[in-house]
Amino acid sequence: MERLVFQHVTKKNYYLVADAYDGQYIKNCTKDFLYSSSGQMKDIVRVNNTSIGIYGNSSLVSYIGHDGLMDFQLSESFKNTDGKTRDCIILACYSKKFFSPLLKETKANPLVWTSHLMAPEAYILHDALAGYVNNESGEQIRSKAALAYSKYQKCSEKAARNLLVTGW
């Protein structure tokens, strides 16, 4: 696994901590995302004398990549352990269908996830996060993500809006 930490250019108290997993560990990555969403997995990373909450210590958790739940099942429990509701973004094929049963246990709030096959690419997250740091609604965040998808995938806005959905 590799980790990168980004600090927002103007809103200095916003950080993005990106953990990249080797594809052979997709099951572990999926579990880590769900444990983080539920508050069962928490940690802190220190950067330049600043403590940054990661995993379940963050207010937003995201998963981007192949939807391994299309290939395997998880038997672990991802029940919320601390009563906190975290926002999440899941950019993977059919993420709403495959993640829903497990995500419900976590009590997470899905800001953006998908209804069909898709290309899970970082520009979608970038534009969604632009809305998130400005405290926009789930629908506004979804719209930003859909517009980015439409632009870079050269598909209609309608198709992108049908693909990227928000909420339960």
Buried (B, 14 or more C-beta within 10 A) or exposed (E): EEEEBEBEEEEEEBBBBEBEBEEEEBBEBBBBBBBBBBBBBBEEBEEEEEEBBBBBBBEBBBBBBBBBBEEEEBEEEBEBBEEEBBBBBBBBBBBBBBBBEBBBBBBBBBBBBBBBEBEBBEBBBEBBBBBBBEEBEBEBBBBBBBBBBBEBBEBEEEBBBBBBBBEE
